[in-house]
Each structure stands twice: as structure tokens, then as C-alpha cells.
Amino acid sequence: MQAVVQTMRPELPAHRPVPMQVSLAFVELRVNVWLRFGKPVRETVLNRWRRVAVFEPGAVCCRVKWIANDYGTALWQLMVLQAPMPLDGGQRVAGVVPGARILLLAEGELQVKAVLAVTDAIEQLGIDPCTVAVTYWRTVGNRLAAREPLPEYTFERHAARMARGALQ
């Protein structure tokens, strides 16, 4: 009689969505790390200076970081981040666990203020910046890096993004 040998296949681990945690802080005249836009599913207050905003996978948010020292502003930084989906790769970002997809990075006062102006213009159109096309934020980041004029976000572009989302 021949013995039947069964090979055991290890079960693949279940890939649960891991929420993205963004650390925020405020110390008067020294540190201000805040959300310009984004819809956290919850916020946890750690103490009177720090809190953590939690985002579902796929959510988009904008974190602004301003740090000063005895001589004035030391850092201006703005990042538009997307919480990674299960099995997606994400970049390591200080203060963001487990990481994020960086859609846009602006550094320096002029770049940060330019992106804030773009965000204000989008909101004036009545569009939530969280629903703006991911490709638009990447384009803005690329234009900043190339020192080119920033593209305008229009109703037509937003309608195309929403139609594309409906098809997926």
C-alpha cells in the first residue's frame, strides 16, 4: 500500500487594514503640527500638547508642521498623505505610523503658503480637499519641485475624478 503524502500549505496571513496614526502637537511659539484637512475616524488626546489623529486606509489628509527656535522659524513643511491600503507600500514619515503614501511634499514658507492657497481655492469651489484626485496632489508636488506654476483644480477635473471613482 502506498502512503499518500500531503503537503501542508501554510495559510496566508490575513491582511487586515491598519489605520494610519498621525501625531499632532502644539507648544506655543515653538511647535505647531496640525491638520489642514482630513477626516480622522477618531482623535486621541495624549496630553495638553499632543494628540493623535487616526485615519482609515485610503483616507487623504494634509499635515502642516511649523517649528521655531530662539532665532525664528526653523521648519515649514506641508505633506498631503494617503493612508496605505493593505498590501500597499508606504513611505516612512516621522510622526506617522505605520507610514503613508506621500502625495505632495512642500518645504519652506513659500511652497507651504502656495499649497495652502491652492487648498483654499479648492474649498472656495465647494469641494472637499479630501476628495480631490490623488494625481492632482502629485502634480502640484511635481510642479513645486520644478518651480513651475501650480495647476488650478476645476469642477471639470473634479467631475472626471468622481466619474473615474464610480467606475472602479
Secondary structure as UniProt FT lines:
FT   STRAND          20..27
FT   TURN            28..30
FT   STRAND          31..37
FT   STRAND          42..45
FT   STRAND          50..55
FT   TURN            57..58
FT   STRAND          60..69
FT   TURN            70..71
FT   STRAND          72..82
FT   TURN            86..87
FT   STRAND          91..93
FT   TURN            94..95
FT   STRAND          96..107
FT   HELIX           109..124
FT   TURN            125..126
FT   HELIX           129..131
FT   HELIX           134..146
FT   HELIX           155..167
//
